[in-house]
């Protein structure tokens, strides 16, 4: 069974469901899983600093042993530094780990960079168990960094 296809629009920095005529398109389960993993807010850990100054840990209330999404939202007010790029890398790797653990992919190459002022970019390459390329994607996030 195929998932509803989500397409990433890099120019507008957003994902959206894909239509196939008048109905939702299906297929590309891995790309959809990656998009949901990256762009769904994972609940903050107890020692995380919430960027908006509230105590709202976001995430899905039912997250328990297998939380979904990423904590990249915690970087929304971070400065554009190498440390922030490393944290982004760590959050992306954490969000995608389940795909490795479940045997969906053998691994990922993840690269993060500042695309321009206020824009974080990530390139993610997924590999099959035999080492061949499975999929590649480029993603950007609008940044509200305080420089």
Z-matrix of the N, CA and C atoms (Angstrom, degrees):
N
C 1 1.457
C 2 1.525 1 108.64
N 3 1.294 2 117.05 1 134.04
C 4 1.456 3 122.02 2 -177.62
C 5 1.530 4 110.50 3 -94.39
N 6 1.315 5 115.09 4 153.08
C 7 1.462 6 121.56 5 175.84
C 8 1.516 7 110.18 6 -85.23
N 9 1.338 8 115.03 7 162.90
C 10 1.455 9 119.95 8 170.67
C 11 1.522 10 106.63 9 -64.90
N 12 1.311 11 117.27 10 133.25
C 13 1.455 12 122.12 11 -177.35
C 14 1.525 13 110.76 12 -79.45
N 15 1.320 14 115.48 13 129.35
C 16 1.455 15 121.98 14 172.84
C 17 1.522 16 106.63 15 -110.93
N 18 1.321 17 116.20 16 130.91
C 19 1.462 18 121.44 17 178.69
C 20 1.522 19 109.07 18 -109.06
N 21 1.329 20 116.13 19 139.76
C 22 1.464 21 121.97 20 178.94
C 23 1.514 22 109.19 21 -93.77
N 24 1.321 23 116.77 22 126.77
C 25 1.460 24 123.89 23 177.94
C 26 1.527 25 107.41 24 -104.06
N 27 1.324 26 117.10 25 95.51
C 28 1.466 27 121.74 26 -175.46
C 29 1.525 28 111.77 27 -64.02
N 30 1.319 29 117.69 28 -35.58
C 31 1.466 30 120.58 29 -178.40
C 32 1.528 31 111.54 30 -62.35
N 33 1.332 32 116.96 31 -35.65
C 34 1.464 33 121.31 32 -178.67
C 35 1.525 34 112.43 33 -105.96
N 36 1.341 35 116.08 34 0.70
C 37 1.468 36 122.84 35 177.79
C 38 1.526 37 112.26 36 54.45
N 39 1.338 38 115.54 37 54.47
C 40 1.456 39 118.88 38 179.00
C 41 1.523 40 110.43 39 -156.90
N 42 1.308 41 114.80 40 156.67
C 43 1.449 42 121.60 41 174.48
C 44 1.518 43 109.51 42 -106.77
N 45 1.321 44 116.08 43 154.05
C 46 1.455 45 119.87 44 178.48
C 47 1.520 46 108.14 45 -154.04
N 48 1.326 47 115.46 46 155.53
C 49 1.448 48 119.86 47 175.04
C 50 1.514 49 109.47 48 -64.87
N 51 1.319 50 115.88 49 147.06
C 52 1.455 51 122.28 50 -178.89
C 53 1.524 52 109.20 51 -99.90
N 54 1.314 53 116.17 52 134.89
C 55 1.463 54 120.76 53 177.89
C 56 1.515 55 110.48 54 -97.30
N 57 1.319 56 115.42 55 144.15
C 58 1.456 57 123.71 56 172.58
C 59 1.518 58 105.33 57 -120.72
N 60 1.331 59 115.19 58 86.98
C 61 1.465 60 119.77 59 -171.01
C 62 1.521 61 108.40 60 71.31
N 63 1.319 62 117.58 61 -129.62
C 64 1.460 63 120.17 62 -177.91
C 65 1.540 64 114.14 63 -87.68
N 66 1.336 65 118.22 64 -0.79
C 67 1.474 66 120.97 65 -176.96
C 68 1.527 67 110.60 66 -119.63
N 69 1.319 68 114.88 67 162.50
C 70 1.457 69 120.07 68 177.00
C 71 1.518 70 110.28 69 -69.96
N 72 1.330 71 116.01 70 135.54
C 73 1.464 72 121.46 71 178.29
C 74 1.516 73 109.72 72 -75.92
N 75 1.313 74 116.63 73 152.10
C 76 1.459 75 121.78 74 175.94
C 77 1.514 76 109.36 75 -124.97
N 78 1.320 77 115.38 76 161.40
C 79 1.455 78 121.49 77 178.58
C 80 1.511 79 110.85 78 124.62
N 81 1.323 80 117.27 79 -174.34
C 82 1.460 81 124.99 80 178.64
C 83 1.524 82 111.86 81 44.10
N 84 1.321 83 114.70 82 56.88
C 85 1.461 84 121.60 83 -177.30
C 86 1.518 85 112.66 84 -57.82
N 87 1.330 86 118.34 85 -37.33
C 88 1.458 87 121.32 86 -177.58
C 89 1.521 88 111.09 87 -66.60
N 90 1.311 89 117.43 88 -45.64
C 91 1.464 90 120.46 89 179.15
C 92 1.530 91 110.57 90 -60.81
N 93 1.320 92 116.74 91 -42.22
C 94 1.461 93 120.61 92 177.56
C 95 1.523 94 110.64 93 -62.45
N 96 1.320 95 117.57 94 -43.48
C 97 1.468 96 121.39 95 179.05
C 98 1.528 97 111.15 96 -62.58
N 99 1.323 98 117.12 97 -39.43
C 100 1.468 99 121.02 98 178.32
C 101 1.526 100 110.16 99 -65.25
N 102 1.320 101 117.25 100 -46.08
C 103 1.461 102 120.87 101 -179.02
C 104 1.531 103 111.50 102 -62.29
N 105 1.321 104 117.03 103 -44.57
C 106 1.467 105 119.76 104 178.25
C 107 1.523 106 110.06 105 -64.00
N 108 1.322 107 116.86 106 -41.15
C 109 1.464 108 120.90 107 -179.77
C 110 1.524 109 111.92 108 -63.20
N 111 1.313 110 117.80 109 -38.11
C 112 1.461 111 121.32 110 -177.50
C 113 1.522 112 113.65 111 -82.20
N 114 1.330 113 117.05 112 -38.29
C 115 1.459 114 119.81 113 -168.35
C 116 1.527 115 114.24 114 -107.42
N 117 1.316 116 116.99 115 10.75
C 118 1.456 117 121.59 116 169.35
C 119 1.523 118 106.19 117 -100.91
N 120 1.315 119 116.92 118 133.78
C 121 1.467 120 120.11 119 -178.72
C 122 1.521 121 110.83 120 -73.88
N 123 1.336 122 115.51 121 121.06
C 124 1.463 123 121.22 122 173.49
C 125 1.519 124 108.08 123 -82.19
N 126 1.307 125 116.57 124 147.20
C 127 1.455 126 121.20 125 179.24
C 128 1.530 127 109.66 126 -62.58
N 129 1.325 128 115.73 127 138.29
C 130 1.467 129 120.96 128 179.83
C 131 1.520 130 110.03 129 -68.06
N 132 1.325 131 115.97 130 148.93
C 133 1.457 132 120.94 131 174.51
C 134 1.529 133 108.62 132 -79.77
N 135 1.322 134 117.13 133 158.25
C 136 1.472 135 120.03 134 -176.41
C 137 1.531 136 114.57 135 -54.45
N 138 1.329 137 118.41 136 -30.61
C 139 1.466 138 120.38 137 -178.11
C 140 1.532 139 113.76 138 -94.18
N 141 1.343 140 117.70 139 2.16
C 142 1.469 141 120.97 140 177.64
C 143 1.528 142 110.52 141 -73.54
N 144 1.332 143 115.55 142 143.47
C 145 1.461 144 121.40 143 174.53
C 146 1.519 145 107.59 144 -90.66
N 147 1.326 146 116.68 145 122.92
C 148 1.460 147 121.57 146 -179.66
C 149 1.532 148 107.82 147 -78.12
N 150 1.341 149 118.72 148 122.54
C 151 1.471 150 121.21 149 -171.24
C 152 1.525 151 116.04 150 -65.05
N 153 1.323 152 118.28 151 -27.28
C 154 1.468 153 118.51 152 -177.73
C 155 1.525 154 112.75 153 -90.42
N 156 1.344 155 116.79 154 5.32
C 157 1.453 156 120.95 155 176.27
C 158 1.521 157 114.79 156 81.69
N 159 1.318 158 117.79 157 0.57
C 160 1.467 159 120.57 158 177.58
C 161 1.530 160 108.72 159 -89.43
N 162 1.282 161 115.92 160 -177.21
C 163 1.465 162 120.90 161 174.01
C 164 1.522 163 111.34 162 -105.95
N 165 1.340 164 116.98 163 17.44
C 166 1.459 165 121.89 164 -177.61
C 167 1.528 166 109.98 165 -79.07
N 168 1.344 167 117.80 166 109.55
C 169 1.468 168 120.28 167 -178.79
C 170 1.520 169 114.03 168 -79.95
N 171 1.341 170 117.10 169 -0.66
C 172 1.457 171 124.18 170 -178.01
C 173 1.522 172 110.46 171 52.05
N 174 1.310 173 116.25 172 -152.38
C 175 1.457 174 119.73 173 -179.06
C 176 1.512 175 113.05 174 75.19
N 177 1.323 176 114.70 175 -177.53
C 178 1.452 177 121.96 176 -179.40
C 179 1.509 178 108.38 177 -94.82
N 180 1.307 179 117.87 178 129.30
C 181 1.459 180 122.95 179 -174.86
C 182 1.523 181 112.66 180 -58.73
N 183 1.322 182 118.23 181 -25.65
C 184 1.464 183 120.65 182 -176.97
C 185 1.533 184 113.12 183 -90.42
N 186 1.325 185 117.71 184 1.58
C 187 1.467 186 119.07 185 177.22
C 188 1.525 187 109.13 186 -59.51
N 189 1.310 188 114.66 187 132.67
C 190 1.454 189 119.31 188 176.95
C 191 1.520 190 109.02 189 -138.17
N 192 1.311 191 117.60 190 -103.17
C 193 1.464 192 120.71 191 -178.03
C 194 1.529 193 113.17 192 -72.22
N 195 1.321 194 117.49 193 -26.75
C 196 1.460 195 122.13 194 -177.28
C 197 1.522 196 110.67 195 -126.70
N 198 1.337 197 117.60 196 74.72
C 199 1.466 198 118.84 197 -179.01
C 200 1.533 199 111.46 198 -66.64
N 201 1.343 200 115.06 199 148.09
C 202 1.463 201 119.83 200 178.42
C 203 1.523 202 109.36 201 -107.06
N 204 1.318 203 115.86 202 162.57
C 205 1.453 204 121.22 203 175.50
C 206 1.516 205 113.16 204 88.11
N 207 1.336 206 114.29 205 -171.39
C 208 1.462 207 120.17 206 -178.81
C 209 1.522 208 110.31 207 -128.04
N 210 1.316 209 114.59 208 158.09
C 211 1.463 210 120.84 209 176.92
C 212 1.524 211 111.23 210 -94.32
N 213 1.319 212 117.92 211 16.11
C 214 1.458 213 120.48 212 -179.17
C 215 1.531 214 111.40 213 -61.30
N 216 1.307 215 117.86 214 -23.24
C 217 1.469 216 121.87 215 177.56
C 218 1.531 217 111.15 216 -60.38
N 219 1.319 218 117.39 217 -23.18
C 220 1.463 219 121.07 218 178.90
C 221 1.527 220 112.19 219 -67.24
N 222 1.325 221 117.07 220 -14.35
C 223 1.466 222 121.41 221 -177.94
C 224 1.530 223 112.48 222 -93.92
N 225 1.306 224 118.21 223 6.65
C 226 1.470 225 120.57 224 -172.01
C 227 1.518 226 114.32 225 -59.93
N 228 1.315 227 119.07 226 -23.17
C 229 1.466 228 120.63 227 178.84
C 230 1.533 229 111.33 228 -119.52
N 231 1.306 230 116.68 229 16.42
C 232 1.460 231 120.63 230 -179.13
C 233 1.525 232 111.14 231 -77.15
N 234 1.313 233 115.77 232 154.90
C 235 1.461 234 121.18 233 177.27
C 236 1.526 235 109.64 234 -76.38
N 237 1.323 236 115.12 235 155.47
C 238 1.456 237 120.63 236 178.50
C 239 1.531 238 108.80 237 -80.03
N 240 1.312 239 115.11 238 88.74
C 241 1.459 240 121.56 239 -178.57
C 242 1.525 241 109.63 240 -130.44
N 243 1.324 242 114.99 241 170.16
C 244 1.465 243 119.76 242 174.09
C 245 1.520 244 110.70 243 -64.46
N 246 1.337 245 116.21 244 -35.57
C 247 1.465 246 120.19 245 178.47
C 248 1.530 247 110.54 246 -61.46
N 249 1.326 248 116.73 247 -41.61
C 250 1.464 249 120.48 248 178.60
C 251 1.524 250 110.21 249 -65.26
N 252 1.334 251 118.14 250 -39.99
C 253 1.470 252 120.54 251 175.93
C 254 1.526 253 110.66 252 -60.25
N 255 1.323 254 117.23 253 -40.72
C 256 1.469 255 120.76 254 179.23
C 257 1.521 256 110.64 255 -65.92
N 258 1.326 257 116.63 256 -42.36
C 259 1.468 258 119.45 257 177.76
C 260 1.524 259 110.43 258 -62.93
N 261 1.339 260 117.45 259 -40.33
C 262 1.465 261 121.22 260 177.15
C 263 1.524 262 109.95 261 -60.27
N 264 1.330 263 116.38 262 -45.35
C 265 1.469 264 120.96 263 177.22
C 266 1.530 265 110.03 264 -57.68
N 267 1.327 266 116.26 265 -47.73
C 268 1.466 267 120.73 266 -178.55
C 269 1.524 268 111.38 267 -61.29
N 270 1.325 269 117.06 268 -42.73
C 271 1.468 270 120.57 269 -179.86
C 272 1.527 271 111.37 270 -66.80
N 273 1.328 272 117.06 271 -38.46
C 274 1.465 273 120.71 272 178.38
C 275 1.533 274 109.73 273 -65.97
N 276 1.324 275 116.49 274 -46.52
C 277 1.468 276 119.94 275 179.14
C 278 1.524 277 110.80 276 -60.50
N 279 1.328 278 116.62 277 -41.21
C 280 1.467 279 121.15 278 178.22
C 281 1.527 280 110.61 279 -61.69
N 282 1.333 281 116.96 280 -43.60
C 283 1.465 282 121.39 281 -177.80
C 284 1.525 283 112.43 282 -65.62
N 285 1.327 284 116.98 283 -32.37
C 286 1.470 285 121.21 284 -176.22
C 287 1.522 286 113.10 285 -93.71
N 288 1.305 287 118.02 286 -7.83
C 289 1.473 288 122.70 287 -174.46
C 290 1.526 289 112.29 288 -54.42
N 291 1.326 290 116.79 289 -37.34
C 292 1.459 291 119.97 290 -177.23
C 293 1.524 292 112.23 291 -60.29
N 294 1.334 293 117.45 292 -30.50
C 295 1.461 294 120.90 293 179.70
C 296 1.530 295 111.75 294 -68.23
N 297 1.323 296 116.04 295 -30.95
C 298 1.467 297 121.26 296 174.95
C 299 1.520 298 109.34 297 -76.22
N 300 1.335 299 116.09 298 -47.76
C 301 1.467 300 121.23 299 -178.53
C 302 1.524 301 112.17 300 -59.05
N 303 1.335 302 117.04 301 -36.67
C 304 1.463 303 121.62 302 -179.90
C 305 1.531 304 112.76 303 -83.91
N 306 1.339 305 118.07 304 -1.24
C 307 1.459 306 121.42 305 178.28
C 308 1.516 307 114.59 306 77.36
N 309 1.325 308 117.20 307 14.26
C 310 1.466 309 120.56 308 178.71
C 311 1.522 310 109.89 309 -69.18
N 312 1.323 311 116.78 310 -40.30
C 313 1.459 312 123.43 311 176.71
C 314 1.521 313 108.41 312 -133.08
N 315 1.333 314 115.50 313 160.99
C 316 1.468 315 120.05 314 176.57
C 317 1.519 316 110.37 315 -82.55
N 318 1.328 317 116.55 316 -32.96
C 319 1.451 318 119.95 317 -178.51
C 320 1.512 319 111.53 318 177.86
N 321 1.327 320 114.10 319 177.08
C 322 1.456 321 122.03 320 -179.51
C 323 1.518 322 109.97 321 -131.36
N 324 1.324 323 115.86 322 148.52
C 325 1.463 324 122.22 323 161.89
C 326 1.519 325 104.74 324 -104.74
N 327 1.321 326 116.50 325 126.04
C 328 1.456 327 121.80 326 -178.23
C 329 1.522 328 107.87 327 -122.94
N 330 1.323 329 115.87 328 128.98
C 331 1.467 330 121.09 329 175.72
C 332 1.519 331 108.01 330 -127.61
N 333 1.327 332 115.81 331 131.36
C 334 1.463 333 120.55 332 176.31
C 335 1.514 334 108.75 333 -116.76
N 336 1.334 335 116.01 334 148.40
C 337 1.461 336 120.87 335 178.97
C 338 1.515 337 109.30 336 -159.83
N 339 1.314 338 115.10 337 160.87
C 340 1.461 339 120.45 338 171.64
C 341 1.517 340 106.54 339 -85.78
N 342 1.318 341 117.36 340 113.89
C 343 1.456 342 123.12 341 -177.98
C 344 1.525 343 109.60 342 -74.41
N 345 1.307 344 116.67 343 -42.21
C 346 1.458 345 124.13 344 176.16
C 347 1.524 346 106.52 345 -161.45
N 348 1.303 347 116.56 346 178.09
C 349 1.454 348 119.32 347 179.59
C 350 1.531 349 109.31 348 -58.72
N 351 1.303 350 115.59 349 123.41
C 352 1.457 351 120.65 350 178.21
C 353 1.510 352 115.69 351 82.16
N 354 1.334 353 119.42 352 7.36
C 355 1.464 354 121.30 353 -177.90
C 356 1.530 355 110.01 354 -131.14
N 357 1.325 356 115.01 355 117.25
C 358 1.457 357 122.58 356 175.51
C 359 1.518 358 108.53 357 -92.05
N 360 1.322 359 117.08 358 135.22
C 361 1.454 360 121.11 359 177.71
C 362 1.509 361 110.87 360 -120.76
N 363 1.316 362 115.71 361 151.48
C 364 1.463 363 121.25 362 175.83
C 365 1.519 364 108.62 363 -140.15
N 366 1.323 365 115.06 364 137.34
C 367 1.452 366 120.80 365 171.89
C 368 1.517 367 106.13 366 -112.49
N 369 1.327 368 116.12 367 130.48
C 370 1.457 369 121.61 368 -177.41
C 371 1.516 370 108.17 369 -126.62
N 372 1.321 371 115.59 370 124.60
C 373 1.460 372 121.74 371 177.79
C 374 1.526 373 107.24 372 -118.54
N 375 1.332 374 116.57 373 126.97
C 376 1.462 375 122.33 374 178.88
C 377 1.527 376 109.55 375 -103.91
N 378 1.335 377 115.20 376 143.63
C 379 1.466 378 121.34 377 -179.36
C 380 1.521 379 110.97 378 -122.12
N 381 1.348 380 114.63 379 142.54
C 382 1.461 381 121.73 380 173.90
C 383 1.521 382 109.51 381 -70.82
N 384 1.317 383 115.39 382 171.78
C 385 1.469 384 121.29 383 179.13
C 386 1.534 385 112.19 384 -60.10
N 387 1.337 386 117.32 385 -30.79
C 388 1.469 387 120.04 386 -179.81
C 389 1.527 388 112.96 387 -86.22
N 390 1.341 389 116.50 388 3.60
C 391 1.454 390 120.79 389 176.83
C 392 1.513 391 115.43 390 92.71
N 393 1.342 392 117.52 391 -5.49
C 394 1.458 393 119.05 392 179.43
C 395 1.530 394 110.37 393 -77.77
N 396 1.320 395 114.29 394 153.64
C 397 1.455 396 121.44 395 179.93
C 398 1.522 397 110.13 396 -64.80
N 399 1.311 398 115.89 397 132.49
C 400 1.453 399 121.22 398 179.41
C 401 1.520 400 111.10 399 -104.73
N 402 1.328 401 116.80 400 -48.54
C 403 1.458 402 121.27 401 179.05
C 404 1.519 403 109.63 402 -160.51
N 405 1.304 404 115.78 403 158.61
C 406 1.458 405 120.68 404 176.17
C 407 1.520 406 108.17 405 -140.56
N 408 1.311 407 116.28 406 145.99
C 409 1.454 408 120.01 407 -179.97
C 410 1.514 409 111.24 408 -149.01
N 411 1.305 410 115.84 409 150.67
C 412 1.468 411 122.53 410 175.23
C 413 1.515 412 107.27 411 -119.06
N 414 1.316 413 114.97 412 132.30
C 415 1.458 414 120.95 413 -175.78
C 416 1.517 415 109.36 414 -133.06
N 417 1.319 416 115.69 415 145.15
C 418 1.460 417 120.51 416 177.95
C 419 1.518 418 109.17 417 -131.26
N 420 1.304 419 114.28 418 150.83
C 421 1.456 420 121.30 419 176.84
C 422 1.514 421 108.06 420 -125.08
N 423 1.319 422 117.21 421 136.52
C 424 1.462 423 120.95 422 172.41
C 425 1.517 424 106.10 423 -69.60
N 426 1.284 425 116.23 424 141.13
C 427 1.459 426 121.48 425 -175.20
C 428 1.508 427 110.36 426 -115.03
N 429 1.305 428 116.61 427 143.68
C 430 1.458 429 122.07 428 175.76
C 431 1.526 430 108.04 429 -117.10
N 432 1.331 431 115.83 430 33.02
C 433 1.450 432 120.95 431 -174.74
C 434 1.519 433 113.41 432 -59.77
N 435 1.294 434 114.91 433 145.71
C 436 1.464 435 120.55 434 175.11
C 437 1.508 436 107.78 435 -97.08
N 438 1.322 437 117.26 436 107.41
C 439 1.454 438 121.37 437 -177.17
C 440 1.524 439 110.60 438 -95.32
